[in-house]
Amino acid sequence: KGAPVLNDQSITKALSSTSATLSAAAIGVMTSNPSTAVAYETMEDLEIAELPPVWVPILFAVVIIGGVGLLTFSLGDVMNEEVSLGLMSG
């Protein structure tokens, strides 16, 4: 007989039926397994329990922005220093 002929239609048909079968199987497993729902609820509770207090990310942001501001102001007037270099400027 020889090798099967592959064309765009046969490949598309094979892929679409395979993905539909896999999707249906995954949905069936996820909805029929009660431990999945329990695990999902437990995971949500753990995520909420592990979050820090609201003030921690706010304080972190203030410290980072303040540090960047201090470093920026410590540079001085960069533009005037570049102008004073004349031809030695990069």
N, C-alpha and C positions, 0 to 999 in steps of 0.2 A: 504494500500500500504506500509506504513512504511516510514522511513526516507530515503532521497536520499543518494546514495552512493557517497562519495567524494574520488576521486583519484587524482593523480598528473596531469593527462591530463585535467580533468574537471576544476581543480583549475587554471591551467595555461591558459586554454582557456578563462575562465571567467575574469581573471585578465588582459589578453592581450587585450580583446575586450573593457573592461572598460577603460583602460588607453588610448587606441587609440581614444575612443569616447571623453574622457576628453581633450586630446591633440588637437583634431580637434575643439572642442568647444572653447577652450582657444585661439587657433590661429584665429578662426573666429571672436571672440569678439575683439581681439586686432587689427586685421587688418581692421575690418569694422567700428570701432568706431573712428571718427575723433578727438574726444577730447583726446583720448589716445596719438595720435601723437603730439598734441599741448602740452599736459602735459609733454611729454617726452622732447620736445624742451625747454620748460620753465624750467624743472628741470636741464637740461644741462647748461642753462644760469645761473641759480642760483648757481650751483656748481662752475662754473668758477668765478663768481662774488664774492663768499665767500672765495676764496683762498687768503692767505696773500701774501705780496710781497715776492720775491725770497730770499731776504736777511734774512728774519725772521727765516726760518728753518735752514739756514746756521749758523746764529748767535747762535741759540739754540744748535745746534750740537757742535759748538766750545766751548760754555760755559760748556756743559755736559762733554765733553772730557777733557777740562782743569780742571774741578772740580775733576774728577776721578783721573787725574794725580797728582794733589796736595794732595789728600787724600792718594794716594799710596806712594808718596815720604815722607809724614809725618810719615809713619810707621817706617822709619829707616831701619836698616839691620835686618830683622826678622830672617834670617837663623843663624846669629852669636849669636843672643840672645837665640835662641832655643838650640844651641850647648852648650852655657854656663850654661844652666839649668841642664844639665847632666841627672840624673835619675828622676828629678822632671818634666821633659818634659812629656806632655800628650800623 
